[in-house]
C-alpha cells in the first residue's frame, strides 16, 4: 500500500466527476485512491437511450461505477448500502432505506471504519450546499465531517479499529463563475435553462473560497472516458454536452477545492496541491 492515500466520499455514482482529474493526477504520482458512495443512485434520471427498470437501476449504476473506476485507476470502492433519497419533496424521501432517513451514528460509523482501514491523509466531499441542494449530497457532507473527527478519537467507535487522523478535509464543487458562464450561454442559445431553479448566486465556490485550483488539462481524455462509463445517464440534455467543444474542454480542465479542516496548517495561495505540507 502507498504511504499516501486520497479518499473521495460522495452520495451517488457519477459524483466523482467533480474530482476525476485529481484522482488521475495523484494516482499517477503514486498516491493510492479510493471512493465511497452512500447509495447506488437508484432513483436518478436515466438517459433516453437506456431502458432500465427502477428495480435494477442501482445494480446498473454500480456496474457503471466500477467501469468508471477502472478508467480512473481507482482500486478501492465502497458502497454504504443506503438508497438514493431523490430530490427534495419527492416520494423517494420517505423510503425507509433512504440515506435521508438513516441513523447518523450508523452512517458515521461506516465511514469511520473505512477511514481507519484505508488511512487516507486527504478526504474530499461536497460542500454544505451539496453542489445543487440534493438531500443526499448535503447528508454525506455532514456525515463526512463527523467521520473525519470521529475517526481520530479512540473513544469513539472503538470496535472499528485504532484511531486514525486524516490530515486534511476538502470540499469540492464547481466554480460559481463557471456555472454562471454555462447558464448564460445556454440562455443565449435559447435552450431550456436547466439552471433556472438554482440559486446561482449561492451555487459553487466564489473565487475567495477556493484553496486549491487544480489544473487537470492533461487528463481531459480520461475524464471524458470515465464519465462516458455512466451510460445510463449520458444524454444530450446534459448541460455540458450542449456547450461547444472548446467550452466543454475549458470546463473539464480545472477542478476546485476548499480546505475545510487541516491538521497540518493552511494551504498557501498558489501551491494548488491537495497534499501540500503532508510528509
SERO-4910 file (N, C-alpha, C, O; in steps of 0.05 Angstrom, whole numbers):
BEGIN
 pado doro    nc1    nc2    nc3   cac1   cac2   cac3    cc1    cc2    cc3    oc1    oc2    oc3
  Unk    A     17    -24      0      0      0      0     18     25      0     38     26     14
  Unk    A     10     45    -16     24     70    -17     24     84     10      7     79     26
  Unk    A     44    100     15     45    115     40     26    139     40     19    149     61
  Unk    A     16    147     16     -3    169     15    -28    159      1    -27    144    -18
  Unk    A    -51    169     12    -77    159      1    -97    182      1    -97    200     18
  Unk    A   -114    181    -19   -135    201    -24   -162    187    -24   -165    168    -38
  Unk    A   -182    198     -9   -208    185     -8   -230    206    -15   -231    227     -2
  Unk    A   -246    199    -34   -270    215    -41   -294    202    -29   -298    178    -31
  Unk    A   -311    219    -16   -336    208     -3   -360    223    -15   -363    247    -12
  Unk    A   -377    208    -29   -399    220    -44   -425    205    -40   -426    185    -26
  Unk    A   -446    215    -53   -473    204    -49   -480    183    -70   -492    163    -64
  Unk    A   -473    189    -96   -483    173   -118   -460    167   -138   -442    184   -141
  Unk    A   -461    145   -152   -443    141   -175   -446    163   -195   -468    171   -201
  Unk    A   -424    174   -204   -420    196   -222   -411    222   -207   -401    240   -220
  Unk    A   -416    223   -180   -408    247   -165   -377    251   -166   -368    273   -163
  Unk    A   -363    229   -171   -334    231   -173   -324    248   -196   -301    255   -197
  Unk    A   -343    255   -214   -335    272   -237   -324    299   -228   -308    311   -243
  Unk    A   -331    308   -204   -320    333   -193   -290    331   -188   -276    351   -188
  Unk    A   -280    306   -183   -252    303   -175   -238    282   -193   -216    273   -185
  Unk    A   -249    276   -216   -237    254   -232   -209    262   -241   -192    244   -243
  Unk    A   -204    287   -247   -178    295   -255   -158    293   -232   -135    285   -236
  Unk    A   -167    300   -208   -150    298   -184   -143    268   -179   -120    262   -172
  Unk    A   -163    251   -182   -157    222   -178   -136    212   -197   -118    198   -189
  Unk    A   -138    220   -222   -119    212   -243    -91    224   -237    -71    211   -239
  Unk    A    -91    250   -231    -66    264   -226    -50    251   -203    -27    245   -206
  Unk    A    -64    247   -180    -49    238   -157    -44    208   -159    -23    199   -148
  Unk    A    -61    192   -172    -55    164   -176    -29    162   -193    -13    144   -188
  Unk    A    -26    180   -212     -2    180   -229     23    186   -214     45    180   -222
  Unk    A     19    200   -191     42    207   -174     47    185   -153     64    189   -135
  Unk    A     33    163   -155     38    141   -136     21    142   -111     26    127    -92
  Unk    A      1    159   -111    -17    161    -88    -41    143    -92    -54    143   -113
  Unk    A    -47    127    -72    -69    108    -73    -96    122    -71    -98    141    -54
  Unk    A   -116    115    -86   -141    129    -86   -164    110    -80   -163     86    -87
  Unk    A   -185    121    -68   -209    106    -62   -234    123    -63   -232    148    -61
  Unk    A   -257    111    -67   -282    125    -69   -304    111    -53   -306     86    -53
  Unk    A   -319    127    -38   -342    117    -23   -367    128    -34   -369    152    -40
  Unk    A   -388    111    -36   -414    120    -45   -435    112    -25   -437     88    -18
  Unk    A   -451    131    -15   -472    124      4   -494    108     -8   -506     91      5
  Unk    A   -500    114    -34   -522    100    -48   -512     91    -76   -490     96    -83
  Unk    A   -530     77    -90   -524     69   -117   -539     86   -138   -539     80   -162
  Unk    A   -552    108   -129   -566    125   -148   -591    112   -159   -597    115   -183
  Unk    A   -606     98   -142   -628     82   -152   -651     98   -164   -667     87   -180
  Unk    A   -654    124   -157   -677    139   -168   -669    163   -184   -685    181   -188
  Unk    A   -645    162   -195   -636    184   -212   -649    183   -239   -661    163   -247
  Unk    A   -647    205   -254   -657    205   -281   -640    188   -299   -616    185   -295
  Unk    A   -653    176   -319   -638    158   -337   -638    170   -365   -655    186   -373
  Unk    A   -618    162   -380   -615    171   -408   -639    161   -424   -649    139   -419
  Unk    A   -647    176   -444   -669    168   -462   -661    143   -478   -678    128   -487
  Unk    A   -635    139   -481   -625    117   -497   -622     91   -482   -614     70   -494
  Unk    A   -627     92   -456   -622     68   -439   -648     60   -425   -661     77   -413
  Unk    A   -657     35   -428   -680     26   -414   -671     11   -389   -658    -10   -390
  Unk    A   -678     22   -366   -671     10   -341   -695     10   -323   -707     31   -316
  Unk    A   -703    -14   -314   -726    -16   -296   -718     -4   -269   -695     -8   -261
  Unk    A   -736      9   -255   -730     21   -229   -718      1   -209   -701      8   -193
  Unk    A   -726    -25   -211   -717    -44   -192   -688    -54   -197   -677    -68   -180
  Unk    A   -677    -47   -220   -649    -56   -224   -630    -33   -231   -607    -37   -239
  Unk    A   -640     -8   -229   -623     15   -236   -599     17   -218   -577     24   -226
  Unk    A   -602     10   -192   -580     11   -174   -558     -8   -182   -534     -1   -181
  Unk    A   -565    -32   -191   -545    -51   -200   -531    -41   -225   -506    -44   -228
  Unk    A   -546    -29   -243   -534    -19   -268   -514      3   -261   -492      4   -272
  Unk    A   -522     21   -243   -504     43   -237   -479     34   -221   -458     46   -224
  Unk    A   -482     14   -205   -459      3   -191   -439     -8   -212   -415     -4   -210
  Unk    A   -449    -24   -231   -432    -35   -252   -418    -13   -268   -395    -14   -274
  Unk    A   -434      8   -275   -422     31   -289   -400     45   -273   -380     53   -284
  Unk    A   -405     47   -247   -385     60   -229   -360     43   -229   -338     55   -228
  Unk    A   -362     18   -228   -338      1   -228   -322      4   -255   -298      3   -255
  Unk    A   -337      7   -277   -324     12   -302   -310     40   -302   -287     42   -312
  Unk    A   -323     60   -291   -311     86   -289   -286     86   -271   -266     99   -277
  Unk    A   -288     71   -249   -265     69   -231   -241     57   -244   -218     64   -238
  Unk    A   -246     38   -262   -224     25   -276   -210     45   -294   -186     45   -296
  Unk    A   -226     63   -307   -214     84   -324   -197    103   -307   -176    112   -315
  Unk    A   -207    108   -283   -194    127   -265   -172    114   -248   -159    128   -232
  Unk    A   -167     88   -252   -147     73   -237   -152     74   -207   -133     73   -191
  Unk    A   -178     75   -199   -185     74   -171   -190     45   -164   -208     32   -175
  Unk    A   -175     34   -146   -176      6   -139   -193      0   -115   -199    -23   -109
  Unk    A   -201     21   -100   -216     17    -75   -243     30    -77   -245     55    -79
  Unk    A   -265     15    -77   -292     25    -79   -308     14    -56   -307    -10    -49
  Unk    A   -324     31    -43   -342     23    -22   -370     34    -27   -372     57    -35
  Unk    A   -390     17    -23   -418     26    -24   -430     21      4   -429     -1     14
  Unk    A   -441     42     16   -451     41     43   -477     26     46   -484     17     68
  Unk    A   -492     23     24   -516      7     24   -542     21     29   -563      8     33
  Unk    A   -542     48     28   -567     63     31   -580     67      4   -568     62    -17
  Unk    A   -605     76      5   -620     81    -20   -619    110    -27   -620    127     -9
  Unk    A   -618    116    -52   -620    143    -62   -645    157    -52   -667    145    -54
  Unk    A   -643    180    -40   -666    194    -28   -681    211    -48   -703    221    -41
  Unk    A   -671    214    -72   -685    230    -92   -683    260    -86   -670    268    -66
  Unk    A   -695    276   -103   -694    305   -100   -713    314    -77   -730    298    -69
  Unk    A   -710    338    -67   -727    347    -45   -757    345    -51   -766    350    -74
  Unk    A   -772    337    -31   -802    336    -33   -812    316    -54   -832    322    -68
  Unk    A   -798    294    -57   -807    273    -75   -813    248    -58   -803    246    -35
  Unk    A   -829    229    -68   -836    206    -52   -812    189    -43   -812    177    -22
  Unk    A   -790    190    -58   -766    175    -51   -755    184    -24   -740    169    -11
  Unk    A   -761    209    -16   -751    219     10   -761    201     33   -748    199     54
  Unk    A   -785    189     29   -798    175     51   -790    145     53   -798    132     72
  Unk    A   -774    136     34   -767    107     34   -751    101     60   -732    116     66
  Unk    A   -758     80     74   -744     74    100   -714     69     97   -699     73    116
  Unk    A   -706     60     73   -677     55     69   -662     78     57   -638     76     52
  Unk    A   -676    100     52   -663    124     40   -641    135     59   -645    135     84
  Unk    A   -620    146     48   -599    158     64   -610    180     81   -601    184    104
  Unk    A   -630    194     71   -642    216     86   -654    207    113   -656    223    132
  Unk    A   -661    181    115   -674    171    139   -655    153    155   -664    140    174
  Unk    A   -630    152    148   -611    135    162   -603    147    188   -604    171    193
  Unk    A   -594    130    206   -583    138    232   -555    151    227   -538    140    215
  Unk    A   -552    176    238   -527    190    234   -504    174    246   -482    171    234
  Unk    A   -508    162    270   -487    147    283   -479    123    266   -455    116    266
  Unk    A   -498    110    253   -492     87    236   -476     95    212   -456     82    206
  Unk    A   -485    116    198   -470    124    174   -442    133    181   -423    125    168
  Unk    A   -439    149    202   -413    158    210   -395    135    218   -372    134    212
  Unk    A   -407    115    232   -392     91    239   -381     76    215   -358     67    216
  Unk    A   -397     74    194   -388     60    170   -364     75    157   -345     63    148
  Unk    A   -367    102    157   -345    118    146   -320    117    163   -298    116    153
  Unk    A   -324    117    189   -300    115    207   -286     88    202   -261     88    201
  Unk    A   -301     67    198   -288     41    193   -271     42    167   -249     32    167
  Unk    A   -282     55    146   -267     57    121   -242     75    125   -220     68    115
  Unk    A   -245     97    139   -222    116    143   -200    102    158   -177    104    152
  Unk    A   -208     87    179   -187     74    195   -174     50    180   -151     44    185
  Unk    A   -189     38    163   -178     16    147   -160     27    124   -138     16    120
  Unk    A   -170     47    110   -155     57     86   -134     77     94   -113     79     80
  Unk    A   -138     92    115   -118    111    126   -110    133    106    -87    137    100
  Unk    A   -130    148     96   -124    169     77   -114    194     91   -124    202    112
  Unk    A    -94    208     79    -86    234     90   -105    256     81   -109    275     96
  Unk    A   -117    253     57   -135    273     46   -162    260     41   -164    239     28
  Unk    A   -183    274     51   -211    265     46   -225    288     32   -222    312     39
  Unk    A   -242    281     12   -256    301     -4   -286    294     -4   -293    271     -8
  Unk    A   -303    314      0   -332    310     -2   -345    336    -12   -330    355    -20
  Unk    A   -371    337    -13   -385    361    -21   -383    384     -1   -375    379     22
  Unk    A   -389    408    -10   -392    430      9   -421    430     20   -437    412     14
  Unk    A   -427    450     37   -452    449     52   -477    451     33   -499    444     42
  Unk    A   -473    461      9   -496    463    -10   -501    437    -24   -522    433    -37
  Unk    A   -482    418    -22   -484    394    -37   -482    398    -67   -491    381    -83
  Unk    A   -471    420    -75   -469    426   -104   -493    440   -115   -492    461   -126
  Unk    A   -517    426   -112   -541    438   -122   -565    431   -104   -588    432   -113
  Unk    A   -560    425    -79   -581    421    -59   -593    394    -57   -614    391    -44
  Unk    A   -581    374    -69   -592    346    -67   -590    337    -38   -569    340    -26
  Unk    A   -612    327    -26   -611    318      2   -589    299      9   -576    301     30
  Unk    A   -583    280     -9   -562    260     -4   -534    274     -4   -517    266     11
  Unk    A   -530    293    -21   -505    307    -22   -500    322      4   -478    322     15
  Unk    A   -521    335     14   -519    350     39   -515    331     62   -499    337     81
  Unk    A   -529    308     62   -526    289     83   -497    278     85   -485    276    106
  Unk    A   -486    270     61   -459    258     62   -438    279     69   -417    272     80
  Unk    A   -443    304     62   -425    326     72   -424    326    102   -403    327    114
  Unk    A   -448    325    115   -449    326    145   -436    301    157   -421    303    176
  Unk    A   -442    278    145   -431    253    156   -401    251    153   -387    240    170
  Unk    A   -391    261    131   -362    260    126   -347    277    146   -326    270    156
  Unk    A   -358    301    152   -346    318    173   -345    303    199   -325    302    213
  Unk    A   -368    291    206   -369    276    231   -349    253    232   -336    249    252
  Unk    A   -346    238    210   -328    216    209   -298    225    209   -282    211    221
  Unk    A   -292    247    196   -265    258    197   -256    262    225   -233    254    232
  Unk    A   -273    273    242   -265    278    270   -267    253    287   -250    248    304
  Unk    A   -288    237    283   -293    213    299   -271    192    295   -262    179    313
  Unk    A   -261    190    270   -240    170    264   -215    175    279   -199    157    284
  Unk    A   -210    200    287   -186    208    301   -188    205    331   -169    209    346
  Unk    A   -212    197    341   -217    195    370   -219    166    379   -238    153    371
  Unk    A   -200    157    395   -200    130    404   -225    123    421   -233     99    422
  Unk    A   -238    143    432   -261    138    449   -286    132    433   -306    122    444
  Unk    A   -286    139    407   -309    135    390   -305    111    372   -284    108    359
  Unk    A   -326     95    370   -325     72    352   -300     54    356   -286     48    337
  Unk    A   -295     47    381   -270     31    386   -271      4    372   -250     -7    366
  Unk    A   -295     -6    365   -297    -31    351   -288    -29    322   -285    -50    309
  Unk    A   -284     -5    312   -276      0    284   -245      1    281   -235      9    260
  Unk    A   -231     -6    302   -202     -6    300   -189     18    312   -203     36    321
  Unk    A   -162     19    312   -148     42    324   -153     68    310   -158     68    286
  Unk    A   -153     90    325   -158    116    314   -138    123    292   -115    115    292
  Unk    A   -148    139    272   -131    149    251   -139    178    245   -163    184    242
  Unk    A   -119    196    245   -124    224    239   -117    231    211    -93    233    204
  Unk    A   -136    235    194   -131    245    167   -120    274    170   -128    288    188
  Unk    A   -103    281    151    -90    308    153   -108    330    144   -108    352    156
  Unk    A   -124    326    123   -140    347    111   -167    337    102   -170    315     93
  Unk    A   -187    355    105   -213    351     93   -219    374     74   -217    397     81
  Unk    A   -225    367     49   -232    387     29   -261    384     20   -272    362     20
  Unk    A   -273    407     13   -298    407     -2   -292    411    -31   -273    424    -39
  Unk    A   -309    399    -48   -306    404    -77   -333    413    -89   -354    405    -80
  Unk    A   -331    430   -108   -354    440   -122   -345    452   -149   -322    450   -156
  Unk    A   -364    464   -163   -357    479   -186   -349    507   -178   -353    516   -156
  Unk    A   -337    521   -197   -332    550   -193   -358    565   -199   -371    559   -219
  Unk    A   -366    584   -182   -391    599   -187   -389    613   -214   -409    616   -229
  Unk    A   -365    623   -220   -361    637   -246   -367    618   -269   -378    625   -290
  Unk    A   -359    593   -266   -362    572   -286   -392    566   -290   -401    564   -313
  Unk    A   -407    563   -268   -436    558   -270   -450    581   -283   -468    577   -300
  Unk    A   -443    605   -276   -456    629   -288   -451    630   -318   -468    636   -334
  Unk    A   -426    623   -326   -419    624   -354   -436    604   -370   -446    610   -391
  Unk    A   -439    579   -359   -454    559   -373   -484    568   -375   -496    564   -396
  Unk    A   -494    578   -353   -522    586   -352   -528    608   -373   -547    607   -387
  Unk    A   -510    628   -374   -513    650   -393   -511    640   -422   -527    649   -439
  Unk    A   -493    622   -427   -490    612   -454   -515    597   -463   -526    600   -485
  Unk    A   -525    579   -445   -549    564   -451   -573    583   -456   -589    578   -474
  Unk    A   -575    603   -439   -597    623   -443   -595    638   -469   -615    642   -483
  Unk    A   -570    645   -476   -566    660   -501   -573    643   -525   -582    653   -546
  Unk    A   -570    616   -523   -576    598   -545   -605    590   -546   -614    574   -562
  Unk    A   -621    602   -527   -650    596   -526   -656    567   -519   -678    557   -526
  Unk    A   -637    554   -506   -643    527   -495   -659    529   -470   -659    550   -457
  Unk    A   -673    508   -462   -686    508   -436   -664    508   -415   -647    491   -415
  Unk    A   -665    528   -398   -643    532   -379   -647    514   -355   -664    518   -338
  Unk    A   -630    493   -354   -631    474   -332   -623    486   -305   -627    474   -284
  Unk    A   -611    510   -306   -603    523   -281   -624    542   -270   -620    555   -249
  Unk    A   -647    544   -283   -666    565   -276   -677    561   -247   -685    581   -235
  Unk    A   -677    537   -237   -687    533   -210   -665    534   -188   -671    530   -165
  Unk    A   -641    539   -197   -619    541   -178   -614    570   -169   -619    589   -184
  Unk    A   -606    573   -144   -597    599   -135   -568    603   -144   -549    595   -129
  Unk    A   -564    614   -167   -538    615   -179   -518    632   -163   -494    627   -164
  Unk    A   -528    650   -147   -510    667   -131   -499    651   -107   -480    661    -94
  Unk    A   -510    628   -102   -500    611    -80   -494    583    -89   -493    564    -73
  Unk    A   -489    579   -115   -482    553   -126   -452    554   -134   -444    571   -149
  Unk    A   -437    535   -123   -408    534   -130   -392    553   -112   -403    567    -95
  Unk    A   -366    553   -116   -348    568   -100   -343    596   -111   -339    599   -135
  Unk    A   -344    616    -94   -333    642   -102   -302    640   -103   -291    621    -92
  Unk    A   -290    658   -118   -260    657   -121   -246    656    -94   -226    642    -91
  Unk    A   -256    671    -74   -242    673    -49   -246    648    -31   -234    646    -10
  Unk    A   -263    630    -40   -267    605    -25   -248    583    -34   -245    562    -21
  Unk    A   -236    586    -57   -220    565    -70   -192    564    -58   -177    584    -60
  Unk    A   -186    542    -45   -159    538    -33   -140    525    -53   -116    532    -54
  Unk    A   -150    506    -69   -134    492    -88   -149    492   -115   -172    483   -117
  Unk    A   -136    504   -135   -146    504   -162   -128    486   -178   -105    493   -184
  Unk    A   -139    462   -185   -122    441   -196   -124    441   -226   -146    437   -238
  Unk    A   -102    443   -240   -101    442   -269   -100    412   -277    -81    398   -271
  Unk    A   -122    403   -290   -123    375   -298   -127    372   -328   -138    353   -338
  Unk    A   -117    392   -342   -119    393   -372   -107    367   -384   -117    357   -404
  Unk    A    -85    357   -372    -72    334   -384    -88    308   -382    -81    288   -395
  Unk    A   -110    308   -367   -126    284   -363   -154    287   -376   -173    273   -368
  Unk    A   -156    306   -395   -182    311   -408   -194    285   -420   -218    279   -416
  Unk    A   -178    270   -434   -188    246   -448   -199    226   -429   -221    215   -432
  Unk    A   -183    220   -408   -191    201   -388   -216    210   -372   -233    194   -366
  Unk    A   -217    236   -366   -240    247   -352   -266    242   -368   -286    233   -358
  Unk    A   -264    249   -394   -288    245   -411   -295    215   -413   -318    208   -413
  Unk    A   -275    198   -416   -280    170   -419   -292    158   -393   -309    140   -395
  Unk    A   -283    167   -370   -294    157   -345   -324    166   -343   -340    150   -334
  Unk    A   -330    190   -351   -358    199   -350   -375    182   -369   -398    176   -362
  Unk    A   -364    176   -392   -379    160   -412   -386    132   -402   -404    119   -413
  Unk    A   -372    123   -381   -379     97   -370   -406     97   -356   -418     76   -353
  Unk    A   -415    121   -348   -442    123   -336   -463    124   -358   -476    144   -362
  Unk    A   -465    101   -371   -481    100   -396   -511    105   -391   -525    116   -409
  Unk    A   -521     98   -368   -550    103   -362   -556    132   -358   -580    140   -357
  Unk    A   -536    149   -356   -540    177   -351   -532    195   -374   -541    218   -376
  Unk    A   -514    186   -392   -504    203   -413   -527    209   -432   -539    190   -443
  Unk    A   -532    234   -437   -555    242   -454   -550    270   -464   -536    286   -452
  Unk    A   -561    276   -487   -556    302   -499   -569    325   -484   -564    348   -490
  Unk    A   -586    319   -464   -598    340   -449   -580    351   -427   -586    372   -415
  Unk    A   -558    337   -421   -540    346   -400   -528    373   -408   -520    377   -431
  Unk    A   -527    393   -390   -519    420   -398   -492    421   -410   -488    436   -429
  Unk    A   -472    406   -400   -445    409   -410   -443    399   -439   -427    409   -455
  Unk    A   -460    379   -446   -459    369   -474   -470    389   -494   -464    387   -518
  Unk    A   -485    409   -484   -495    430   -502   -474    450   -509   -476    465   -528
  Unk    A   -453    452   -493   -432    472   -497   -415    465   -522   -412    442   -528
  Unk    A   -405    485   -536   -385    480   -557   -362    464   -545   -356    466   -522
  Unk    A   -349    449   -563   -327    431   -553   -306    446   -538   -295    435   -518
  Unk    A   -299    470   -546   -278    485   -533   -286    493   -505   -270    493   -486
  Unk    A   -312    501   -502   -321    508   -475   -323    483   -457   -318    485   -433
  Unk    A   -330    460   -469   -330    435   -453   -302    429   -443   -298    421   -420
  Unk    A   -283    433   -460   -255    428   -453   -246    446   -430   -233    438   -411
  Unk    A   -254    472   -432   -248    491   -411   -260    483   -385   -248    485   -364
  Unk    A   -285    474   -386   -300    466   -362   -285    443   -348   -283    443   -324
  Unk    A   -276    424   -364   -263    400   -352   -234    404   -345   -222    386   -332
  Unk    A   -222    426   -352   -193    429   -348   -184    437   -320   -161    436   -314
  Unk    A   -204    445   -303   -197    454   -277   -216    443   -256   -240    440   -262
  Unk    A   -206    436   -233   -223    426   -211   -217    443   -186   -195    454   -183
  Unk    A   -238    446   -169   -237    467   -148   -241    454   -121   -258    436   -118
  Unk    A   -226    463   -101   -227    452    -75   -225    474    -54   -209    493    -56
  Unk    A   -241    471    -33   -240    489    -10   -230    473     14   -242    453     21
  Unk    A   -209    483     28   -199    470     51   -218    474     74   -224    497     82
  Unk    A   -229    452     85   -249    454    107   -235    452    134   -240    468    152
  Unk    A   -217    432    137   -203    427    162   -176    416    155   -172    400    137
  Unk    A   -156    426    170   -129    416    166   -115    412    193   -117    429    211
  Unk    A   -100    390    195    -84    385    218    -54    391    212    -37    386    229
  Unk    A    -49    401    188    -21    406    180    -17    435    171      2    442    157
  Unk    A    -36    453    179    -33    481    171    -49    488    146    -58    470    132
  Unk    A    -52    513    141    -68    523    119    -53    521     93    -28    521     92
  Unk    A    -68    518     71    -56    519     44    -46    547     38    -58    567     48
  Unk    A    -25    549     23    -14    575     15    -24    581    -13    -23    563    -31
  Unk    A    -32    605    -18    -42    612    -44    -22    606    -66      2    614    -63
  Unk    A    -30    593    -87    -12    587   -109      0    559   -107     11    550   -127
  Unk    A     -1    546    -84     10    519    -82     -6    499    -99      6    483   -114
  Unk    A    -32    500    -97    -50    484   -113    -42    454   -112    -39    441   -132
  Unk    A    -40    444    -87    -32    417    -83    -48    406    -59    -44    416    -36
  Unk    A    -65    386    -63    -81    375    -41    -64    363    -20    -72    361      3
  Unk    A    -39    355    -27    -21    342     -8      0    360      3     20    351     15
  Unk    A     -3    386     -1     17    405      9     19    403     40     -2    401     54
  Unk    A     43    403     50     50    402     79     46    375     91     48    372    116
  Unk    A     39    355     75     36    327     85     62    312     80     70    309     57
  Unk    A     76    303    101    102    290     97    100    265     81    120    251     76
***
